[in-house]
C-alpha cells in the first residue's frame, strides 16, 4: 500500500528555512493571523501574519536591521506568496540568556 505524503505547510516551510539558515538554539514561529481578522489591511492584502522568536549564533555582531534582513532573505519565498507580515524577535544566545533570567 502506497501512502501519499502531503506537501509541507507554509509554516513548516518557513520554519525549515529558518532552521537551515540559522541553526537556532531556540525557534518559535507562530501564526497570529487570527489577531488581524477584520483589520482593513488584512482584508486588502490577505496572507499570514506571524510572530518569530529566534536565537542563533549567526546573529552575533549584527545590528537589528541586519538581523531582520537575514530573516527576510530566509523567508523570501513565503514573503512573495503567503506571508504578509512578521514580527521579529531575534537574539544571540547571550542576549536570550539575559532576557530569560
VMD Tcl script that draws the C-alpha trace (Angstrom):
set ca {
  {0.00 0.00 0.00}
  {1.44 3.35 -1.06}
  {0.78 6.21 1.31}
  {0.59 9.68 -0.21}
  {2.58 12.34 1.62}
  {1.22 15.82 1.77}
  {3.30 18.82 0.89}
  {4.68 20.75 3.86}
  {2.51 23.63 5.04}
  {3.66 27.22 4.61}
  {4.51 27.34 8.33}
  {6.58 24.15 8.05}
  {8.42 25.50 5.01}
  {9.19 28.79 6.78}
  {10.37 27.01 9.91}
  {12.62 24.67 7.92}
  {14.14 27.57 6.01}
  {14.89 29.36 9.28}
  {16.39 26.19 10.78}
  {18.55 25.59 7.68}
  {19.78 29.19 7.59}
  {20.32 29.91 11.28}
  {20.73 26.54 13.10}
  {18.91 28.19 16.01}
  {19.16 27.10 19.62}
  {15.57 28.31 20.03}
  {12.91 28.92 17.41}
  {9.26 29.76 17.85}
  {7.20 30.68 14.80}
  {3.54 31.37 15.45}
  {0.69 32.14 13.07}
  {-1.09 35.13 14.61}
  {-3.32 35.84 11.62}
  {-6.41 35.43 13.78}
  {-5.40 38.61 15.65}
  {-5.71 40.59 12.42}
  {-9.08 39.33 11.23}
  {-11.24 42.27 10.26}
  {-8.39 44.77 10.04}
  {-8.57 46.80 6.86}
  {-5.02 45.84 5.83}
  {-5.72 42.13 6.41}
  {-8.79 42.31 4.19}
  {-6.95 44.25 1.48}
  {-3.81 42.12 1.30}
  {-4.64 38.77 2.82}
  {-1.78 36.48 3.72}
  {-0.48 35.25 7.02}
  {0.71 37.31 9.95}
  {3.40 35.61 12.03}
  {5.44 36.20 15.13}
  {9.01 34.88 15.29}
  {11.38 34.45 18.19}
  {14.76 33.10 17.14}
  {18.05 32.59 18.98}
  {21.16 31.92 16.91}
  {24.91 32.41 16.98}
  {24.59 33.62 13.35}
  {23.23 36.88 14.78}
  {26.43 37.80 16.67}
  {27.74 41.24 15.79}
  {24.76 42.17 13.65}
  {22.62 45.24 14.19}
  {18.87 44.77 14.45}
  {18.27 45.81 10.83}
  {20.92 43.38 9.54}
  {19.34 40.57 11.55}
  {15.93 41.33 10.11}
  {17.32 41.44 6.58}
  {18.82 37.96 7.01}
  {15.49 36.66 8.29}
  {13.59 38.28 5.41}
  {16.02 36.67 2.97}
  {15.47 33.25 4.56}
  {11.70 33.78 4.25}
  {11.74 35.35 0.78}
  {9.64 32.59 -0.84}
  {6.93 32.90 1.80}
  {7.02 36.70 1.67}
  {6.41 36.55 -2.06}
  {3.37 34.33 -1.63}
  {1.76 33.54 1.72}
  {3.39 35.77 4.36}
  {2.01 39.29 4.69}
  {3.68 40.43 7.91}
  {6.07 39.14 10.54}
  {7.02 40.45 13.97}
  {10.63 39.51 14.69}
  {12.43 38.98 17.99}
  {16.00 37.93 17.13}
  {18.67 37.26 19.74}
  {22.12 35.81 20.20}
  {22.31 33.07 22.86}
  {23.88 35.56 25.32}
  {21.12 38.14 24.76}
  {18.48 35.42 25.16}
  {20.09 34.24 28.39}
  {19.95 37.76 29.82}
  {16.35 38.20 28.69}
  {15.12 34.94 30.21}
  {16.78 35.31 33.62}
}
mol new
graphics top color blue
foreach p $ca { graphics top sphere $p radius 0.5 }
foreach p [lrange $ca 0 end-1] q [lrange $ca 1 end] { graphics top cylinder $p $q radius 0.2 }
display resetview
